[in-house]
Amino acid sequence: MQTFTDFEWVEERSGSHYLLSDGEQALTAYEELEQMIEQCIRKAPFLQRLNPALLAGNNPFPAHALVDAELVFSEPNSPGQVVGAAIKLADPRTEYYRTLCSVYTPTLLRMYYKLVGFGMNSEGIIDASVHEKIVENDDLHYLLDTSAYDHYNLLRLEETRTLGIGLYDNQKIAVGAYNEVGEGQHVAVIISSNEELIDWGIETYNSYREQAIPTEVPML
């Protein structure tokens, strides 16, 4: 208590200690740190796969905002956990969907394109690895053709990424991260309606959009 008094966090009056303004700020900072540490432990399968660069910079990933987030990750005995979660999020009632896709999953690509046919406004950014695999698959070339729908747009990055983002009507976000090497538990996803996390996702998505270029249908 003497240390707290020296820091002017508390003051003693009539044998009792009372919290001062600086003390309230210190307590708030401690509670936020405690919450962040707890989330780092609980959401470790996701955070361990997140590129460390995303935890710093002008728009750092808000780990403290993961309190109510759902965590889904793949394991050797259940490799389809993440895909299953993504399928559940494919809701035809979604009006506006944006995605950054860095994992090639034909089932999901086809499913979300079908939602465009139901009228969902959609924009996607695929990384270089996903674009290459789509080009190699003649049956998926239609995904690269953005002329069929006015409310559909697809862009591509010229580099590979290990991050995925899904934004659903600015009301829900799914963020995926995966290991490039190793065995088991490669992909982890968090799903949340936290406003701060959604704002992070929108800003991050827009930063990648600035780097993206239009896709083109390969010449036969």
Summary of the structure (lengths in Angstrom):
residues: 220
radius of gyration: 21.9
end to end distance: 77.2
largest distance: 87.5
contacts: 624
relative contact order: 0.16
helix: 42%
strand: 24%
